[in-house]
Structures are given as C-alpha cells and as structure tokens.
C-alpha cells in the first residue's frame, strides 16, 4: 500500500524525468559543484542554488518548473545535504516571502 511519502517521492521523480534530458543529466554535477563551492556544514536555501545554477549556466531552465522542487530530495538521496529542520523567508520575488527549508552541506 502506497503512503503519502511514497507518492511524494514518485511525483518528484516524475518532475525530474519531465524536466528535460539536459537538465536531468547536468543536475548531479551541478549539485556536487554547488556543495563543494559552499563547503562542508554550510547552510543555504535552494533558491540560492537555483539562482547560482542558472546564472553560472550550470543548469538549463527545466522544461517543467516543478522540477526545482524535486532537487532537495535528490541532493539528500545523493548524500550531499541534510535538512537543518529550520525555515527562513524566501527572498526570490516570485516566492512572496513564503517559508523555505534551510539545508546543510555534508
């Protein structure tokens, strides 16, 4: 029997699958580079990763924008990051200051 968590993981994988081949293939390398850039135990919000990845052309814009929401789970499953359990107000204009999770580089 599927749980809500199972459905969340399934949906996130679908979002990545439909984000486009270029995005999906470049994502692991971009995540590793970001974590190396920040350094171990550094904390960040994924809106900061998104801004860096697009500005530095580490990732193309995904064909499905909801792919951005699947990235934290992917990075955590790769053993690159962990949740701090804290939230901060987002600073990106499109997010209207809603709370976003703070992550820590491992």
MODELLER restraints for C-alpha pairs under 7 A, 6 or more apart:
rsr = mdl.restraints
at = mdl.atoms
rsr.add(forms.Gaussian(group=physical.xy_distance, feature=features.Distance(at['CA:12:A'], at['CA:70:A']), mean=4.81, stdev=0.5))
rsr.add(forms.Gaussian(group=physical.xy_distance, feature=features.Distance(at['CA:15:A'], at['CA:64:A']), mean=6.94, stdev=0.5))
rsr.add(forms.Gaussian(group=physical.xy_distance, feature=features.Distance(at['CA:15:A'], at['CA:66:A']), mean=6.19, stdev=0.5))
rsr.add(forms.Gaussian(group=physical.xy_distance, feature=features.Distance(at['CA:15:A'], at['CA:67:A']), mean=4.81, stdev=0.5))
rsr.add(forms.Gaussian(group=physical.xy_distance, feature=features.Distance(at['CA:15:A'], at['CA:70:A']), mean=6.84, stdev=0.5))
rsr.add(forms.Gaussian(group=physical.xy_distance, feature=features.Distance(at['CA:16:A'], at['CA:24:A']), mean=6.36, stdev=0.5))
rsr.add(forms.Gaussian(group=physical.xy_distance, feature=features.Distance(at['CA:16:A'], at['CA:67:A']), mean=5.17, stdev=0.5))
rsr.add(forms.Gaussian(group=physical.xy_distance, feature=features.Distance(at['CA:16:A'], at['CA:70:A']), mean=6.78, stdev=0.5))
rsr.add(forms.Gaussian(group=physical.xy_distance, feature=features.Distance(at['CA:18:A'], at['CA:64:A']), mean=6.47, stdev=0.5))
rsr.add(forms.Gaussian(group=physical.xy_distance, feature=features.Distance(at['CA:19:A'], at['CA:62:A']), mean=4.71, stdev=0.5))
rsr.add(forms.Gaussian(group=physical.xy_distance, feature=features.Distance(at['CA:19:A'], at['CA:63:A']), mean=4.84, stdev=0.5))
rsr.add(forms.Gaussian(group=physical.xy_distance, feature=features.Distance(at['CA:19:A'], at['CA:64:A']), mean=4.98, stdev=0.5))
rsr.add(forms.Gaussian(group=physical.xy_distance, feature=features.Distance(at['CA:19:A'], at['CA:67:A']), mean=5.88, stdev=0.5))
rsr.add(forms.Gaussian(group=physical.xy_distance, feature=features.Distance(at['CA:20:A'], at['CA:62:A']), mean=6.10, stdev=0.5))
rsr.add(forms.Gaussian(group=physical.xy_distance, feature=features.Distance(at['CA:20:A'], at['CA:63:A']), mean=5.82, stdev=0.5))
rsr.add(forms.Gaussian(group=physical.xy_distance, feature=features.Distance(at['CA:23:A'], at['CA:59:A']), mean=5.93, stdev=0.5))
rsr.add(forms.Gaussian(group=physical.xy_distance, feature=features.Distance(at['CA:23:A'], at['CA:60:A']), mean=5.80, stdev=0.5))
rsr.add(forms.Gaussian(group=physical.xy_distance, feature=features.Distance(at['CA:23:A'], at['CA:62:A']), mean=5.87, stdev=0.5))
rsr.add(forms.Gaussian(group=physical.xy_distance, feature=features.Distance(at['CA:26:A'], at['CA:59:A']), mean=6.16, stdev=0.5))
rsr.add(forms.Gaussian(group=physical.xy_distance, feature=features.Distance(at['CA:27:A'], at['CA:59:A']), mean=6.78, stdev=0.5))
rsr.add(forms.Gaussian(group=physical.xy_distance, feature=features.Distance(at['CA:30:A'], at['CA:58:A']), mean=5.79, stdev=0.5))
rsr.add(forms.Gaussian(group=physical.xy_distance, feature=features.Distance(at['CA:30:A'], at['CA:59:A']), mean=6.98, stdev=0.5))
rsr.add(forms.Gaussian(group=physical.xy_distance, feature=features.Distance(at['CA:31:A'], at['CA:75:A']), mean=6.79, stdev=0.5))
rsr.add(forms.Gaussian(group=physical.xy_distance, feature=features.Distance(at['CA:35:A'], at['CA:105:A']), mean=6.01, stdev=0.5))
rsr.add(forms.Gaussian(group=physical.xy_distance, feature=features.Distance(at['CA:39:A'], at['CA:105:A']), mean=6.85, stdev=0.5))
rsr.add(forms.Gaussian(group=physical.xy_distance, feature=features.Distance(at['CA:40:A'], at['CA:105:A']), mean=5.16, stdev=0.5))
rsr.add(forms.Gaussian(group=physical.xy_distance, feature=features.Distance(at['CA:40:A'], at['CA:106:A']), mean=5.34, stdev=0.5))
rsr.add(forms.Gaussian(group=physical.xy_distance, feature=features.Distance(at['CA:41:A'], at['CA:104:A']), mean=5.49, stdev=0.5))
rsr.add(forms.Gaussian(group=physical.xy_distance, feature=features.Distance(at['CA:41:A'], at['CA:105:A']), mean=4.88, stdev=0.5))
rsr.add(forms.Gaussian(group=physical.xy_distance, feature=features.Distance(at['CA:41:A'], at['CA:106:A']), mean=5.79, stdev=0.5))
rsr.add(forms.Gaussian(group=physical.xy_distance, feature=features.Distance(at['CA:42:A'], at['CA:104:A']), mean=5.52, stdev=0.5))
rsr.add(forms.Gaussian(group=physical.xy_distance, feature=features.Distance(at['CA:42:A'], at['CA:105:A']), mean=5.43, stdev=0.5))
rsr.add(forms.Gaussian(group=physical.xy_distance, feature=features.Distance(at['CA:43:A'], at['CA:102:A']), mean=6.48, stdev=0.5))
rsr.add(forms.Gaussian(group=physical.xy_distance, feature=features.Distance(at['CA:43:A'], at['CA:103:A']), mean=5.41, stdev=0.5))
rsr.add(forms.Gaussian(group=physical.xy_distance, feature=features.Distance(at['CA:43:A'], at['CA:104:A']), mean=4.38, stdev=0.5))
rsr.add(forms.Gaussian(group=physical.xy_distance, feature=features.Distance(at['CA:43:A'], at['CA:105:A']), mean=6.45, stdev=0.5))
rsr.add(forms.Gaussian(group=physical.xy_distance, feature=features.Distance(at['CA:44:A'], at['CA:102:A']), mean=5.57, stdev=0.5))
rsr.add(forms.Gaussian(group=physical.xy_distance, feature=features.Distance(at['CA:44:A'], at['CA:103:A']), mean=5.40, stdev=0.5))
rsr.add(forms.Gaussian(group=physical.xy_distance, feature=features.Distance(at['CA:44:A'], at['CA:104:A']), mean=6.55, stdev=0.5))
rsr.add(forms.Gaussian(group=physical.xy_distance, feature=features.Distance(at['CA:45:A'], at['CA:100:A']), mean=6.91, stdev=0.5))
rsr.add(forms.Gaussian(group=physical.xy_distance, feature=features.Distance(at['CA:45:A'], at['CA:101:A']), mean=6.35, stdev=0.5))
rsr.add(forms.Gaussian(group=physical.xy_distance, feature=features.Distance(at['CA:45:A'], at['CA:102:A']), mean=5.01, stdev=0.5))
rsr.add(forms.Gaussian(group=physical.xy_distance, feature=features.Distance(at['CA:45:A'], at['CA:103:A']), mean=6.17, stdev=0.5))
rsr.add(forms.Gaussian(group=physical.xy_distance, feature=features.Distance(at['CA:47:A'], at['CA:92:A']), mean=6.92, stdev=0.5))
rsr.add(forms.Gaussian(group=physical.xy_distance, feature=features.Distance(at['CA:53:A'], at['CA:59:A']), mean=5.37, stdev=0.5))
rsr.add(forms.Gaussian(group=physical.xy_distance, feature=features.Distance(at['CA:54:A'], at['CA:60:A']), mean=6.50, stdev=0.5))
rsr.add(forms.Gaussian(group=physical.xy_distance, feature=features.Distance(at['CA:75:A'], at['CA:81:A']), mean=6.11, stdev=0.5))
rsr.add(forms.Gaussian(group=physical.xy_distance, feature=features.Distance(at['CA:76:A'], at['CA:82:A']), mean=5.82, stdev=0.5))
rsr.add(forms.Gaussian(group=physical.xy_distance, feature=features.Distance(at['CA:80:A'], at['CA:105:A']), mean=6.01, stdev=0.5))
rsr.add(forms.Gaussian(group=physical.xy_distance, feature=features.Distance(at['CA:80:A'], at['CA:106:A']), mean=5.44, stdev=0.5))
rsr.add(forms.Gaussian(group=physical.xy_distance, feature=features.Distance(at['CA:81:A'], at['CA:103:A']), mean=6.44, stdev=0.5))
rsr.add(forms.Gaussian(group=physical.xy_distance, feature=features.Distance(at['CA:81:A'], at['CA:104:A']), mean=5.37, stdev=0.5))
rsr.add(forms.Gaussian(group=physical.xy_distance, feature=features.Distance(at['CA:81:A'], at['CA:105:A']), mean=4.47, stdev=0.5))
rsr.add(forms.Gaussian(group=physical.xy_distance, feature=features.Distance(at['CA:81:A'], at['CA:106:A']), mean=5.14, stdev=0.5))
rsr.add(forms.Gaussian(group=physical.xy_distance, feature=features.Distance(at['CA:82:A'], at['CA:103:A']), mean=5.69, stdev=0.5))
rsr.add(forms.Gaussian(group=physical.xy_distance, feature=features.Distance(at['CA:82:A'], at['CA:104:A']), mean=5.32, stdev=0.5))
rsr.add(forms.Gaussian(group=physical.xy_distance, feature=features.Distance(at['CA:82:A'], at['CA:105:A']), mean=6.66, stdev=0.5))
rsr.add(forms.Gaussian(group=physical.xy_distance, feature=features.Distance(at['CA:82:A'], at['CA:106:A']), mean=6.89, stdev=0.5))
rsr.add(forms.Gaussian(group=physical.xy_distance, feature=features.Distance(at['CA:83:A'], at['CA:102:A']), mean=6.38, stdev=0.5))
rsr.add(forms.Gaussian(group=physical.xy_distance, feature=features.Distance(at['CA:83:A'], at['CA:103:A']), mean=4.59, stdev=0.5))
rsr.add(forms.Gaussian(group=physical.xy_distance, feature=features.Distance(at['CA:83:A'], at['CA:104:A']), mean=6.14, stdev=0.5))
rsr.add(forms.Gaussian(group=physical.xy_distance, feature=features.Distance(at['CA:84:A'], at['CA:102:A']), mean=5.86, stdev=0.5))
rsr.add(forms.Gaussian(group=physical.xy_distance, feature=features.Distance(at['CA:84:A'], at['CA:103:A']), mean=5.47, stdev=0.5))
rsr.add(forms.Gaussian(group=physical.xy_distance, feature=features.Distance(at['CA:84:A'], at['CA:104:A']), mean=6.21, stdev=0.5))
rsr.add(forms.Gaussian(group=physical.xy_distance, feature=features.Distance(at['CA:86:A'], at['CA:101:A']), mean=5.99, stdev=0.5))
rsr.add(forms.Gaussian(group=physical.xy_distance, feature=features.Distance(at['CA:86:A'], at['CA:102:A']), mean=5.58, stdev=0.5))
rsr.add(forms.Gaussian(group=physical.xy_distance, feature=features.Distance(at['CA:87:A'], at['CA:99:A']), mean=5.72, stdev=0.5))
rsr.add(forms.Gaussian(group=physical.xy_distance, feature=features.Distance(at['CA:87:A'], at['CA:100:A']), mean=5.21, stdev=0.5))
rsr.add(forms.Gaussian(group=physical.xy_distance, feature=features.Distance(at['CA:87:A'], at['CA:101:A']), mean=4.39, stdev=0.5))
rsr.add(forms.Gaussian(group=physical.xy_distance, feature=features.Distance(at['CA:87:A'], at['CA:102:A']), mean=5.48, stdev=0.5))
rsr.add(forms.Gaussian(group=physical.xy_distance, feature=features.Distance(at['CA:88:A'], at['CA:99:A']), mean=5.21, stdev=0.5))
rsr.add(forms.Gaussian(group=physical.xy_distance, feature=features.Distance(at['CA:88:A'], at['CA:100:A']), mean=5.50, stdev=0.5))
rsr.add(forms.Gaussian(group=physical.xy_distance, feature=features.Distance(at['CA:88:A'], at['CA:101:A']), mean=6.51, stdev=0.5))
rsr.add(forms.Gaussian(group=physical.xy_distance, feature=features.Distance(at['CA:88:A'], at['CA:102:A']), mean=6.79, stdev=0.5))
rsr.add(forms.Gaussian(group=physical.xy_distance, feature=features.Distance(at['CA:89:A'], at['CA:97:A']), mean=4.97, stdev=0.5))
rsr.add(forms.Gaussian(group=physical.xy_distance, feature=features.Distance(at['CA:89:A'], at['CA:98:A']), mean=5.43, stdev=0.5))
rsr.add(forms.Gaussian(group=physical.xy_distance, feature=features.Distance(at['CA:89:A'], at['CA:99:A']), mean=4.40, stdev=0.5))
rsr.add(forms.Gaussian(group=physical.xy_distance, feature=features.Distance(at['CA:89:A'], at['CA:100:A']), mean=6.06, stdev=0.5))
rsr.add(forms.Gaussian(group=physical.xy_distance, feature=features.Distance(at['CA:90:A'], at['CA:97:A']), mean=4.58, stdev=0.5))
rsr.add(forms.Gaussian(group=physical.xy_distance, feature=features.Distance(at['CA:90:A'], at['CA:98:A']), mean=5.63, stdev=0.5))
rsr.add(forms.Gaussian(group=physical.xy_distance, feature=features.Distance(at['CA:90:A'], at['CA:99:A']), mean=5.86, stdev=0.5))
rsr.add(forms.Gaussian(group=physical.xy_distance, feature=features.Distance(at['CA:90:A'], at['CA:100:A']), mean=5.85, stdev=0.5))
rsr.add(forms.Gaussian(group=physical.xy_distance, feature=features.Distance(at['CA:91:A'], at['CA:97:A']), mean=5.88, stdev=0.5))
